[in-house]
Amino acid sequence: MAERKGKLFLIPSPLGENDPTEVIPAPVLASLEGFKTFVVEEVRTARRYLSRAGLKGKIGELRFFELNEHTDQATIEGYLKLFEAGDVALISEAGLPAVADPGAQLVALAHRHGIEVVPAVGPSSLMLALMASGLNGQSFAFCGYIPAKTEERRSRLRTLEKVSGQLKQTQILIETPYRNDSLFADILAVCNASTRICVAANITMPDAYIKTKKVSEWKKEGLTIGKRPCVFLILA
């Protein structure tokens, strides 16, 4: 194999349809002009982001390679050759690449082959939600997606609440947007009345919604989240 010259740069993207300058540091946006090769979760979304980030009119000069939940391992291994031509930028659909994101496989590949990995600063829905929740920010766990089937999901929620109470640890969950309301309903159905729940939706957007209440209070108030990107936090 030819000598590998490039590094892997992890480039954050906005969490929604923000102007990139609102949420991505200027030096990160300025660095985008230095890349010709991008590994992205979805090419159309990445093109739109880069165009809004200042590369409009230059997109046709760039090379895009997809890495998402449908990408097989052989294809990912094949991306190793991209580093022979220089630096590679990894971009997720939203937020930080490789965090709750298939791009983590490319980062792992880079480490296995001695390729330097360079993370850039940008928005994390998980950390922003934790910051704004008022829950325990010294001990927390990101649990990712939990089972979609009702009984399995309720069982997992009971376990997470128990762990939260034992460790005084904030449990952080995410869900596919169309299942937000069913997950929230199950949280209210199985968790204790005194357990605190934070719902953080559309973070960084003009219509951002972030509230923390006890289960008993949520039951009285009610909430329809809808298909907005959302983070759920639980502290028993």
N, C-alpha and C positions, 0 to 999 in steps of 0.2 A: 504494500500500500504506500502511496505517496505520503510525504511528510505532511502532518497536520499543522496548519498555520494559525487557525482561528480559535477564538474563545467563544463561549456560549454566554450571551447577554440576556438576562431575564427582564423584559420590558412590561411594566404594568399598563393596564388600559382602564378607561373610565368604567364605573359600575353601571352607568346608564347612558342616556343620550346627552351627557354633559358636553360642553365645549372642553376639549382636552386641557386647555390652558387653565381651567378652573380647578383641576384635580391632579394633574401630572406636572411635576416640577419642570421649569424651563430647561435646565440642563439635560434632562431625560429626553424632552421633545427635540432639543437641538441635536442630540446624539443619533436620532433616527436617520438623518441624512447620510450617516456613515455606513449604513447596512445595505447590502444588496440581496441578502438571503434571509428569509423569514420562515420559521416554522410556526404555524398558527392553528388554532382550533377550528376555525372556519374562514375560508379565504375571503368571502364576501364581506363579512364583518371586519376583518383585518384591513381590507382595502379601504373601507369607509373610514375607519379610525385613522389610518395613516394619511388619508386625503385631508381629513379635518385637522390633523396634527401638523400640517404644513408641507406635505409631499404631493399635493394636488398637481397633476401634470407630469409627475415623475413615476407614477405607479407602474406604468408599462415597462419600466426599466428593471423592475424588481422580480425576484424569483420567490414563489410561495410554495410551501409544502405543508400539507395538512397532517395534524396529529390530534385525533379525537378518539372517542370511545370505540370507533369502528376500525381504527388503524391496527393492522396486525404487527406482531413482533418483528417479523422479517423486514417489513417496511421501515420500522423504527431503527433497526440495526443498520439499514442501508443509509440512513441519514448521517451516519458517521463520515461518509465521504464528502459531505457538504463543508466540513471544516478544513478540507484540503485547499479550498479556494479563499478562505478567510473567515472572518467573524460571522456568527449566526445569531439572529435575534429570535427569541421565543416569546410569543404573545398569546395570552388566553382570551377567551370571549369577554371576560370582565374581571377586573381586579388583578390580583397577583398571579402570575404564571406559576404552575406547579403546586399551588395550594388548592386542594379539592379540585384538581385539574389534571387531565391526562398528560400534560406536558412534563409532569414529574418523571415520566419514563425517559425523556430525552436528557433530563438533568442527571439521572442515574447512569445513563449511557456515557455521558461526558465524564463523570467521575471514574467510571470503570476504565476509561481509556486515557486518563490523565489530562483531560481538557479542562482548562480553567473556566470556572463558572462565576459570572459577575452579576449579582442582583442589583436592580435599580429601585429607587424609591417610588412608591405610588400607593393608591388606596387599597385597603383590605377591608372588605365588608365585615369580616369576623372581628377584627380588632376595633374598628369604629363602633360596631354594635356593643362590644364589651365596654369600651370607654364610656359610652352613653347610657349604659344600663343601670349603673349604680350597684351592680352585683359584685361579687368577689373577683377583683382583677389580679390578685396574687396567686390564686390557685384556680385553674380552669382547665377544661378539656374540650377539644373539638371532636365531636362524635360523628360529624359528617351526615350522610343520609342514613336514616334508620328504616326498618322494613316498611313496605307500603301496605301490606295486608293488616287489617284492623287489629286482630287478636295478637299477631306478632308485634305490631307496633306498640300496642298498649302494654304488652309484657316488657318490651325494651324500655319504655318510658318509666314504668315502675322501678326497673332496675336502676336507671339513671338517676331517678329521684332519690332512691335509697343511697346510692354512692354519693350524691351531692350532699345529703344530710350527714352522712358519716364523715366525709372529708371537708365539709363546708366549702365545696368546690362548685364553681359555676359550670354547668354543662351547656355546650353550644351546639345547636343543630341547624341544618339547612334542609330544604325540601324543594322538589320541583314545583314551580309556582302554581300549577293547577291543582296541587294537593295541599297547598298552604292551609286552607280552611278546614280540611278533614284532619290534618295533623293538629291544628290548634284545638279543634273540638275534642280530640282524644286526650290532649294535654289537660284540658279542663275536666275531662271525665275521670281521669285516673289519679291526678295529683292532689295532694292534700290542700285544704283550703288556705293554709298559711304559706304555702310555697309561692315564691315570687317568680313571675314570668315576665320576661321582656320580649316584646315584639318590635323588631326593627326592620322596616320595609322601605324600599326605594332610598336607601342611604345615599347622601350627597346630592340627591335630586331636589328640585323646588318643592315637591310634594312629599318629602321625606316624613315618615311616621315612626316615632320611637317612643314607646311608653313601657313603664314597668309597673306592674300591679300584682297583688296577691291573687291567687286563683279565685278566691271568694269575691274579690272586687271585679275581676274579669267576667265572672258569671252574671253579675248584676248589670254591668255596662254593656257587654256584648261587643263583638267586632267582626266585621267582614273584611278580610285582607285582600281577597281577590288574587289575580295572577301577577302580583308585584314581587320582584325579587325580595326575599325576606330571610332574616336570621332570627332564630328563636333561642332564648337563653333561659335556663332553669336554675334556681338556687333554692334548695329546701332549707 
